[in-house]
């Protein structure tokens, strides 16, 4: 199992307000609401962290891409493909 840098392994009780129809449907099919909510929050957190990283590092990535466009890949002559 991969290490999850977000997870602490500890649990904290929280209150959530979820549409009653959603809760009923989830229970009807046997879903564990805590696990589903945790997985969704973990996914949303990762997506937001990735979005912020891209935003914060956009100038750096653009500068690197521009350099490669102007100069080519540094070790391109050694490529076998």
C-alpha positions as CSV (number, residue, x, y, z in Angstrom):
1,X,0.0,0.0,0.0
2,X,1.3,3.4,-1.0
3,X,2.1,6.0,1.7
4,X,-0.6,8.7,1.9
5,X,1.1,12.0,2.8
6,X,-2.3,13.5,3.8
7,X,-3.4,10.7,6.2
8,X,-2.4,10.7,9.8
9,X,-3.8,7.4,10.7
10,X,-5.9,9.0,13.5
11,X,-9.6,9.6,13.4
12,X,-11.6,12.7,14.3
13,X,-15.4,12.8,14.6
14,X,-16.9,15.6,12.5
15,X,-20.4,16.7,11.7
16,X,-21.4,16.8,8.0
17,X,-24.7,17.8,6.5
18,X,-25.6,15.5,3.6
19,X,-28.7,15.4,1.6
20,X,-31.0,12.7,3.1
21,X,-31.7,11.1,-0.3
22,X,-28.0,10.7,-0.8
23,X,-27.6,9.1,2.6
24,X,-30.5,6.8,2.1
25,X,-29.2,5.7,-1.4
26,X,-25.7,5.1,0.0
27,X,-27.0,3.0,2.9
28,X,-29.3,1.1,0.6
29,X,-26.3,-0.2,-1.4
30,X,-24.2,-0.7,1.7
31,X,-21.7,2.1,1.3
32,X,-19.7,3.2,4.4
33,X,-20.3,6.9,4.5
34,X,-17.2,7.7,6.5
35,X,-15.0,5.9,4.0
36,X,-16.6,7.4,1.0
37,X,-16.5,10.9,2.5
38,X,-12.8,10.5,3.5
39,X,-11.9,9.2,0.0
40,X,-13.7,12.1,-1.7
41,X,-12.1,14.7,0.6
42,X,-8.7,13.1,0.1
43,X,-9.2,13.2,-3.7
44,X,-10.4,16.8,-3.6
45,X,-7.5,17.9,-1.4
46,X,-5.0,16.2,-3.7
47,X,-6.6,17.9,-6.8
48,X,-6.4,21.3,-5.0
49,X,-2.8,20.8,-3.9
50,X,-1.9,19.9,-7.5
51,X,-3.7,22.9,-8.9
52,X,-2.0,25.2,-6.5
53,X,1.4,23.7,-7.3
54,X,0.9,24.2,-11.0
55,X,-0.3,27.8,-10.4
56,X,2.7,28.6,-8.1
57,X,5.2,27.0,-10.4
58,X,3.7,28.1,-13.8
59,X,6.4,30.8,-14.4
60,X,9.2,28.2,-13.7
61,X,7.7,25.6,-16.0
62,X,7.2,28.2,-18.8
63,X,10.8,29.3,-18.4
64,X,12.1,25.7,-18.6
65,X,9.9,25.0,-21.7
66,X,11.1,28.2,-23.4
67,X,14.7,27.3,-22.7
68,X,14.3,23.9,-24.2
69,X,12.5,25.4,-27.2
70,X,15.5,27.7,-27.8
71,X,18.3,25.4,-26.9
72,X,17.0,21.8,-27.3
73,X,17.2,19.1,-24.8
74,X,20.6,19.1,-23.0
75,X,21.4,15.5,-23.6
76,X,19.5,15.1,-26.9
77,X,22.5,13.8,-28.8
78,X,22.6,10.7,-26.6
79,X,18.9,9.8,-27.2
80,X,18.5,6.4,-28.8
81,X,15.0,7.0,-30.1
